[in-house]
Amino acid sequence: MRKKDIIAMLLAGGQGSRLGILSKTKAKPAVPFGGKYRIIDFTLSNCVNSGIDTVGILTQYQPLILNRHIGIGIPWDLDRSNGGATILAPHLKGTQGEWYSGTANAIYQNISYIDSYNPEYVLVISGDHIYKMDYSKMLEYHQEKNCDATIAVLEVDWNEANRFGIMNTDENDKIFEFEEKPKNPKNNLASMGIYIFTWEKLRQALIDDNKIHQDSDFGKHIIPAMLDSNQNLYAYRFDSYWKDVGTIESYWSANMELVKALPNFNLYEDFWKIYTCVDHQVPEYIGDTADINTCIISEGCEIYGQVYNCVLGYNVVVEEGTFLKDSIVMANSIIKKNSVLDRCIIDENVTIGENVKIGVGDNIANVLEPKIYNTGISVIGENSFVPDNVTIGKNCVVFGDELNFQNNCLESGQSLIMDKVKL
């Protein structure tokens, strides 16, 4: 194949366990966002908009939906004979298969794929953040500084710095130390998990580290090892919108930000389009009885009720007399007559019956998973069915289509999950 200056390796195999039931049947990068998109669309679009035409997509956890979504990369113009989008799942090597056991291990297991393009540089990114970034400018910086590795960093609030990997730099932004979630951070330059490596240097680092760590990780192993060997590492400062939607609250908040009149993150800029794989849909229909204010309404929706400050995916139906507020309703879901939903997340292909109330009562943290569901948001998992006349409280989780709601009620902080499924 023709030599490539740079290719991208997109890590998309994460479970996203802090998203709870939303990532139970799909990898975090495949979780819908903003009505018609999936989280991975933003990173893939960044690659295309930055002029990168070869992307290896490393999948592992629950890859079916993600694989179908990406296909051969047509929506992102990545259906190419030389390069394009390639799904890289764990596969048999020699006499046995091996799961990806760390971020760097995943790249190590695909050295032969990278070598087939003989690139000078490799961009390593993850598919689970919401942002727009021109990687070509980062590459120019990498070349100007004659770097072995360039790490994108973001200035975070000092009170939040101990949650991130922190890059300590000199006055020229050359990195001299990396600290993983330090108790007393020396600065607030947080790693974004976006790296550009000179491939020759990274290739050797991966081979060397694999002899020591079977769970080789960039933050824990590769970056510190490169620093210890006095290689040339620089921080690349990013000062625009970047959001980790790894929790129920951050995912909900990021979606709600989109409905503002002047959102911090604009989905509609012509010069930096976000591409996705969505079949052509019929136009949305707004009935005479509908009342809508500050919402994102996707194609194919039918609205007959009241919808305020919500994000609706394609083909959502909101029947007459229903009231939706501060909620996310994903594709192909139906909210039947006279139901009331407040501060909810409704996954794909869900049916909510008539006269249902969700998001009422006291804000009691979920009993089974208090660290995941604790901000008043109730979540209904994909393909679920909530029968008529049911009342569901705050921080509740529902998943299943044949569930027994005792006394037609699920109190705040409780979960109702179909058999054989762990929350």
C-alpha positions as CSV (number, residue, x, y, z in Angstrom):
1,M,0.0,0.0,0.0
2,R,1.0,3.6,-0.5
3,K,2.8,5.1,2.5
4,K,0.7,7.4,4.7
5,D,2.1,10.4,6.5
6,I,-0.3,9.8,9.4
7,I,-3.0,7.3,10.4
8,A,-5.3,7.3,13.3
9,M,-5.9,4.5,15.8
10,L,-9.3,5.0,17.5
11,L,-9.8,3.2,20.8
12,A,-13.5,2.3,20.9
13,G,-13.7,-0.9,22.9
14,G,-14.6,0.6,26.3
15,Q,-17.5,-0.5,28.4
16,G,-18.3,2.9,29.9
17,S,-19.5,1.3,33.1
18,R,-20.4,4.6,34.7
19,L,-23.1,5.1,32.1
20,G,-24.9,2.2,33.8
21,I,-27.7,0.6,31.8
22,L,-27.1,2.9,28.8
23,S,-23.9,0.9,28.0
24,K,-25.2,-2.5,29.0
25,T,-25.7,-3.7,25.4
26,K,-23.4,-1.4,23.5
27,A,-19.9,0.1,23.8
28,K,-19.8,3.6,25.2
29,P,-18.8,5.1,21.8
30,A,-22.0,3.7,20.3
31,V,-24.3,5.4,22.9
32,P,-26.5,8.0,21.1
33,F,-25.9,11.7,21.6
34,G,-27.6,14.9,20.5
35,G,-30.6,13.3,18.9
36,K,-29.2,11.6,15.8
37,Y,-25.5,11.1,16.5
38,R,-23.5,8.5,18.4
39,I,-20.5,9.5,20.6
40,I,-18.0,8.0,18.2
41,D,-19.2,10.3,15.4
42,F,-17.4,13.3,16.8
43,T,-14.0,11.7,16.8
44,L,-14.5,10.2,13.4
45,S,-15.6,13.5,12.0
46,N,-12.6,15.2,13.6
47,C,-10.4,12.8,11.6
48,V,-12.1,13.5,8.3
49,N,-12.2,17.2,8.8
50,S,-8.5,17.1,9.7
51,G,-7.6,15.4,6.5
52,I,-6.9,12.0,8.0
53,D,-8.2,9.3,5.7
54,T,-7.0,6.1,7.4
55,V,-8.6,5.1,10.7
56,G,-8.2,1.8,12.5
57,I,-11.1,1.4,15.0
58,L,-10.3,-0.9,17.8
59,T,-13.4,-2.6,19.2
60,Q,-13.9,-5.1,22.0
61,Y,-16.9,-4.7,24.4
62,Q,-20.4,-5.2,22.9
63,P,-19.2,-4.3,19.3
64,L,-22.3,-5.2,17.3
65,I,-24.1,-1.8,17.3
66,L,-20.8,0.0,16.8
67,N,-19.8,-2.2,13.9
68,R,-23.2,-1.7,12.2
69,H,-23.0,2.0,12.7
70,I,-19.5,2.4,11.2
71,G,-19.9,-0.2,8.4
72,I,-17.3,0.6,5.7
73,G,-17.2,4.3,6.7
74,I,-19.4,5.8,4.0
75,P,-20.9,8.7,6.0
76,W,-17.4,9.9,6.9
77,D,-16.0,9.4,3.4
78,L,-13.8,6.6,4.8
79,D,-14.8,3.9,2.3
80,R,-11.5,3.9,0.5
81,S,-9.4,1.2,-1.2
82,N,-6.2,2.6,0.3
83,G,-6.9,3.4,3.9
84,G,-10.4,4.3,5.1
85,A,-12.1,2.8,8.1
86,T,-11.1,-0.6,9.4
87,I,-12.6,-2.4,12.3
88,L,-9.8,-4.0,14.4
89,A,-11.3,-6.5,16.8
90,P,-9.2,-8.9,19.0
91,H,-8.3,-11.9,16.9
92,L,-6.5,-15.2,16.9
93,K,-2.7,-15.0,16.8
94,G,-0.7,-18.2,16.6
95,T,-2.5,-20.8,18.7
96,Q,-4.7,-18.5,20.8
97,G,-6.7,-15.4,20.9
98,E,-6.0,-12.5,23.2
99,W,-8.2,-9.7,24.5
100,Y,-7.0,-6.1,24.5
101,S,-5.8,-5.7,28.0
102,G,-4.8,-2.0,28.0
103,T,-4.8,1.1,25.7
104,A,-1.2,0.5,24.6
105,N,-1.6,-3.2,24.4
106,A,-4.4,-2.7,21.9
107,I,-2.1,-0.7,19.7
108,Y,0.7,-3.3,20.2
109,Q,-1.6,-6.1,19.0
110,N,-2.2,-4.1,15.7
111,I,1.4,-3.3,14.9
112,S,1.1,-5.2,11.6
113,Y,-1.9,-3.1,10.6
114,I,0.0,0.1,11.2
115,D,3.1,-1.2,9.5
116,S,1.1,-2.0,6.4
117,Y,0.7,1.8,5.8
118,N,4.3,2.6,6.9
119,P,3.2,5.9,8.4
120,E,5.6,8.5,9.8
121,Y,3.2,9.5,12.5
122,V,0.3,7.8,14.4
123,L,-2.5,9.6,16.1
124,V,-4.0,7.7,19.1
125,I,-7.5,8.8,20.1
126,S,-10.5,7.5,22.0
127,G,-14.1,7.4,20.7
128,D,-15.9,8.5,23.9
129,H,-15.5,12.3,24.1
130,I,-17.5,15.2,22.7
131,Y,-15.3,17.8,21.0
132,K,-14.1,19.4,17.8
133,M,-10.4,19.4,17.1
134,D,-8.2,19.9,14.1
135,Y,-5.6,17.2,14.4
136,S,-3.6,18.6,11.5
137,K,-2.7,21.6,13.7
138,M,-1.5,19.3,16.4
139,L,0.6,17.4,13.8
140,E,2.2,20.7,12.7
141,Y,3.1,21.4,16.3
142,H,4.5,17.9,16.7
143,Q,6.7,18.5,13.6
144,E,7.8,21.9,14.6
145,K,8.9,20.7,18.0
146,N,10.5,17.6,16.5
147,C,8.6,15.6,19.0
148,D,8.7,11.9,19.7
149,A,5.3,12.3,21.3
150,T,2.8,15.1,21.6
151,I,0.0,15.0,24.2
152,A,-3.1,17.2,24.0
153,V,-3.8,18.9,27.3
154,L,-6.6,21.0,28.6
155,E,-6.5,23.4,31.6
156,V,-9.0,22.1,34.1
157,D,-10.3,23.6,37.3
158,W,-7.6,23.2,40.0
159,N,-10.2,21.4,42.2
160,E,-10.7,18.8,39.5
161,A,-7.0,18.3,38.6
162,N,-6.6,15.3,40.9
163,R,-9.1,13.4,38.8
164,F,-6.9,13.5,35.7
165,G,-3.4,12.5,34.4
166,I,-1.4,15.7,34.8
167,M,1.4,16.8,32.6
168,N,4.1,18.8,34.3
169,T,5.9,21.0,31.7
170,D,8.6,23.7,31.5
171,E,8.1,27.2,30.2
172,N,8.1,25.9,26.6
173,D,5.5,23.2,27.3
174,K,8.1,20.4,27.1
175,I,6.9,17.6,29.4
176,F,9.3,16.5,32.1
177,E,6.9,14.6,34.4
178,F,3.6,12.8,34.2
179,E,1.4,12.2,37.3
180,E,-1.6,10.0,37.3
181,K,-4.4,11.5,39.4
182,P,-2.0,13.2,41.9
183,K,-3.3,14.1,45.4
184,N,-1.5,17.5,45.2
185,P,-1.1,18.4,41.5
186,K,1.7,20.8,40.5
187,N,-0.4,22.2,37.6
188,N,-3.7,21.8,36.0
189,L,-2.7,20.6,32.5
190,A,-4.8,17.5,32.1
191,S,-4.1,14.9,29.5
192,M,-7.0,14.5,27.0
193,G,-5.9,11.0,26.0
194,I,-5.1,12.4,22.5
195,Y,-1.6,11.5,21.3
196,I,0.6,11.9,18.2
197,F,3.6,9.7,18.1
198,T,6.5,9.4,15.7
199,W,5.7,5.8,14.7
200,E,9.3,4.6,14.8
201,K,9.6,5.7,18.5
202,L,6.2,4.4,19.5
203,R,6.7,1.0,17.8
204,Q,9.8,0.3,19.8
205,A,8.2,1.6,23.0
206,L,5.3,-0.8,22.5
207,I,7.6,-3.8,21.9
208,D,9.8,-3.0,24.9
209,D,6.9,-2.4,27.3
210,N,5.0,-5.6,26.2
211,K,7.9,-7.6,27.6
212,I,7.3,-6.0,31.0
213,H,3.5,-5.3,31.2
214,Q,0.9,-7.5,29.6
215,D,-1.7,-4.8,30.3
216,S,0.4,-2.0,28.7
217,D,-1.3,1.4,29.1
218,F,-0.2,4.8,27.7
219,G,-0.7,6.8,30.8
220,K,0.7,4.2,33.2
221,H,3.5,2.7,31.2
222,I,4.4,4.2,27.7
223,I,4.5,7.9,28.6
224,P,6.5,7.4,31.8
225,A,8.9,5.1,29.9
226,M,9.5,7.6,27.1
227,L,10.1,10.3,29.7
228,D,12.6,8.1,31.6
229,S,14.5,7.5,28.4
230,N,14.7,11.3,27.8
231,Q,12.6,11.3,24.7
232,N,11.2,14.6,23.3
233,L,7.6,14.9,24.7
234,Y,5.5,18.1,24.4
235,A,2.1,19.2,25.6
236,Y,-0.3,20.6,23.0
237,R,-2.7,23.1,24.6
238,F,-6.4,22.8,23.6
239,D,-8.7,25.6,24.8
240,S,-12.1,24.8,23.2
241,Y,-15.1,22.6,24.2
242,W,-14.2,19.1,25.4
243,K,-16.6,16.9,27.4
244,D,-16.2,13.5,28.9
245,V,-19.7,12.1,28.9
246,G,-18.7,9.2,31.1
247,T,-21.4,9.5,33.8
248,I,-25.1,9.7,33.7
249,E,-25.1,13.3,35.0
250,S,-22.4,14.5,32.5
251,Y,-24.1,12.7,29.6
252,W,-27.4,14.3,30.5
253,S,-25.9,17.7,31.0
254,A,-24.0,17.7,27.7
255,N,-27.2,16.8,25.9
256,M,-29.1,19.6,27.7
257,E,-26.5,22.1,26.7
258,L,-27.2,21.5,23.1
259,V,-30.8,23.0,23.3
260,K,-29.6,26.4,24.5
261,A,-30.1,29.3,22.1
262,L,-26.3,29.8,22.0
263,P,-24.9,26.4,22.9
264,N,-21.2,26.2,23.9
265,F,-20.9,23.3,21.5
266,N,-22.4,24.0,18.1
267,L,-23.6,21.0,16.0
268,Y,-24.5,23.1,13.0
269,E,-21.2,24.7,11.8
270,D,-20.8,24.2,8.0
271,F,-17.0,24.4,8.2
272,W,-16.7,21.5,10.7
273,K,-19.6,19.1,10.1
274,I,-20.4,16.2,12.3
275,Y,-21.2,13.2,10.1
276,T,-23.2,10.1,11.2
277,C,-24.9,7.0,9.8
278,V,-28.6,7.6,9.7
279,D,-31.1,6.3,7.2
280,H,-33.2,8.9,5.4
281,Q,-36.2,9.7,7.6
282,V,-39.5,11.4,6.9
283,P,-39.8,15.0,8.2
284,E,-40.9,15.6,11.7
285,Y,-44.6,16.3,12.3
286,I,-45.8,18.7,14.9
287,G,-49.5,18.3,15.7
288,D,-52.1,21.0,16.5
289,T,-52.0,20.0,20.2
290,A,-48.2,20.2,20.5
291,D,-46.3,22.8,22.5
292,I,-42.5,22.8,22.1
293,N,-39.9,25.0,23.6
294,T,-36.0,24.9,23.3
295,C,-35.7,21.3,22.1
296,I,-33.8,19.3,19.5
297,I,-36.4,17.4,17.5
298,S,-34.9,14.8,15.0
299,E,-36.3,13.6,11.7
300,G,-39.3,11.4,11.8
301,C,-40.6,12.6,15.1
302,E,-44.4,13.0,15.7
303,I,-45.2,15.5,18.5
304,Y,-48.7,15.9,19.9
305,G,-47.9,16.7,23.5
306,Q,-45.8,19.3,25.5
307,V,-42.0,19.0,25.1
308,Y,-39.8,21.5,27.0
309,N,-36.0,21.5,27.0
310,C,-35.6,18.0,25.6
311,V,-33.5,16.1,23.0
312,L,-35.5,13.7,20.9
313,G,-33.9,11.1,18.6
314,Y,-35.4,10.2,15.2
315,N,-38.8,8.5,14.9
316,V,-39.9,9.4,18.5
317,V,-43.6,9.7,19.1
318,V,-45.0,11.9,21.9
319,E,-48.7,11.4,22.1
320,E,-51.4,13.9,23.1
321,G,-51.6,15.1,26.7
322,T,-48.0,14.0,27.4
323,F,-45.6,16.3,29.2
324,L,-41.8,16.0,28.7
325,K,-39.3,18.2,30.5
326,D,-35.5,18.1,30.8
327,S,-35.3,14.7,29.2
328,I,-33.5,12.7,26.5
329,V,-35.6,10.3,24.4
330,M,-33.7,8.2,22.0
331,A,-34.7,6.9,18.6
332,N,-37.8,4.9,17.9
333,S,-39.3,5.3,21.3
334,I,-43.0,6.0,22.0
335,I,-44.4,8.0,24.9
336,K,-48.1,7.4,25.0
337,K,-51.0,9.6,26.1
338,N,-51.1,11.7,29.3
339,S,-47.7,10.6,30.6
340,V,-45.4,12.9,32.5
341,L,-41.6,12.6,32.3
342,D,-39.2,14.9,34.1
343,R,-35.4,14.7,34.1
344,C,-35.3,11.2,32.4
345,I,-33.2,9.4,29.9
346,I,-35.2,7.0,27.7
347,D,-33.0,4.7,25.6
348,E,-33.8,3.4,22.0
349,N,-36.9,1.4,21.1
350,V,-38.7,2.0,24.4
351,T,-42.4,2.1,24.9
352,I,-43.9,4.2,27.8
353,G,-47.5,3.4,28.4
354,E,-50.4,5.8,29.0
355,N,-50.7,7.8,32.2
356,V,-47.1,7.0,33.3
357,K,-45.2,9.3,35.6
358,I,-41.4,9.1,35.7
359,G,-39.1,11.3,37.8
360,V,-41.4,12.1,40.7
361,G,-40.8,12.0,44.5
362,D,-37.7,12.5,46.6
363,N,-34.1,12.5,45.3
364,I,-32.9,9.3,46.9
365,A,-29.8,7.7,45.4
366,N,-30.1,4.3,43.8
367,V,-29.8,1.5,46.3
368,L,-27.9,-0.9,44.0
369,E,-25.7,1.6,42.3
370,P,-25.6,4.9,44.3
371,K,-22.4,6.1,42.6
372,I,-24.0,6.0,39.1
373,Y,-27.6,7.1,39.8
374,N,-27.6,9.9,42.4
375,T,-28.5,13.2,40.7
376,G,-32.3,12.6,40.2
377,I,-32.1,11.2,36.7
378,S,-34.1,8.1,36.0
379,V,-33.1,5.8,33.1
380,I,-35.2,3.4,31.1
381,G,-33.0,0.9,29.2
382,E,-33.3,0.1,25.5
383,N,-36.2,-2.1,24.3
384,S,-38.0,-1.7,27.6
385,F,-41.8,-1.5,28.1
386,V,-43.4,0.5,30.9
387,P,-47.1,-0.4,31.2
388,D,-50.0,2.0,31.7
389,N,-50.6,3.8,34.9
390,V,-47.1,3.2,36.4
391,T,-45.3,5.8,38.6
392,I,-41.5,5.7,38.8
393,G,-39.4,7.9,41.1
394,K,-36.0,9.6,40.8
395,N,-32.7,7.7,40.4
396,C,-34.6,4.7,39.2
397,V,-33.4,2.1,36.6
398,V,-35.8,0.1,34.5
399,F,-34.7,-2.5,31.9
400,G,-36.9,-5.2,30.3
401,D,-40.2,-5.7,28.5
402,E,-42.0,-8.0,30.8
403,L,-41.6,-6.4,34.2
404,N,-43.8,-6.6,37.3
405,F,-44.4,-3.2,38.8
406,Q,-45.8,-4.0,42.2
407,N,-48.8,-1.7,42.9
408,N,-47.9,0.1,39.6
409,C,-45.1,1.9,41.4
410,L,-41.3,2.0,41.6
411,E,-40.1,4.2,44.4
412,S,-37.1,6.6,44.1
413,G,-33.8,4.9,44.3
414,Q,-35.1,1.5,43.2
415,S,-34.4,-0.7,40.2
416,L,-36.4,-3.1,38.2
417,I,-34.3,-5.2,35.9
418,M,-35.3,-8.3,33.9
419,D,-33.9,-11.6,35.0
420,K,-30.2,-12.5,34.4
421,V,-29.2,-8.9,33.7
422,K,-26.8,-7.2,36.1
423,L,-27.2,-3.5,36.8
